[in-house]
Amino acid sequence: MHKIVAFLNAEGRIGIVERRINIAEGRIGIAEGRIGIIEGRIGIVERRINIADERIDIAEGYIGIAEGYIGIAKFNSLRINQMLY
């Protein structure tokens, strides 16, 4: 009888340990989910940074075009001045 009681106590303790392991695994799962959410947000931020970089590149292209037109205008005004004098 004493061995049966000892065996049942051991099984009960194993059950408690298993329950704690399950709780710990659940907490790990929750933590992994939160990490996934954070990684998703970082991905969104990176995408926005990439879009901003592309827009800056486009803006720099337009600035280059504008500088080209300014250069043409200066050249034309020089030619007009030379014609006048």
C-alpha positions in Angstrom: 0.0 0.0 0.0 2.8 2.4 0.9 4.4 1.9 -2.6 1.1 2.6 -4.3 0.7 5.9 -2.3 4.3 6.8 -3.1 3.7 6.0 -6.8 0.5 8.2 -6.9 2.3 11.0 -5.2 5.1 10.8 -7.7 2.6 10.8 -10.6 0.9 13.8 -9.0 4.2 15.7 -8.8 5.0 14.7 -12.5 1.5 16.1 -13.4 2.3 19.4 -11.6 5.7 19.6 -13.4 4.0 18.9 -16.7 1.4 21.6 -16.1 4.2 24.1 -15.2 6.0 23.1 -18.4 2.8 23.7 -20.4 2.4 27.1 -18.8 6.0 28.0 -19.6 5.5 26.8 -23.2 2.4 29.0 -23.4 4.3 32.0 -22.1 7.1 31.3 -24.6 4.4 31.1 -27.4 3.0 34.5 -26.2 6.5 36.0 -26.2 7.2 34.6 -29.7 3.9 36.1 -30.9 4.9 39.5 -29.4 8.3 39.3 -31.1 6.5 38.5 -34.4 4.3 41.6 -34.0 7.4 43.7 -33.2 9.2 42.3 -36.3 6.1 43.1 -38.4 6.1 46.7 -37.2 9.8 46.9 -37.9 9.1 45.6 -41.4 6.4 48.3 -41.9 8.8 51.0 -40.7 11.6 49.7 -43.0 9.1 49.7 -45.9 8.2 53.3 -45.1 11.9 54.3 -44.9 12.4 52.6 -48.3 9.4 54.5 -49.8 10.8 57.8 -48.3 14.2 57.0 -49.8 12.7 56.4 -53.2 10.8 59.7 -52.9 14.0 61.5 -52.0 15.7 60.0 -55.1 12.8 61.1 -57.3 13.0 64.6 -55.7 16.7 64.7 -56.4 16.0 63.7 -60.0 13.6 66.6 -60.3 16.1 69.0 -58.7 18.6 67.8 -61.3 16.2 68.4 -64.1 15.4 71.9 -62.7 19.1 72.6 -62.5 19.5 71.6 -66.1 16.7 74.0 -67.1 18.4 76.8 -65.1 21.6 76.1 -66.9 19.9 76.2 -70.3 18.2 79.5 -69.2 21.5 81.0 -68.2 23.1 79.9 -71.4 20.2 81.5 -73.4 20.4 84.7 -71.5 24.2 84.9 -72.1 23.5 84.4 -75.9 20.9 87.1 -75.8 23.2 89.5 -74.0 26.0 88.7 -76.5 23.5 89.5 -79.4 22.5 92.8 -77.8 26.1 94.0 -77.3 
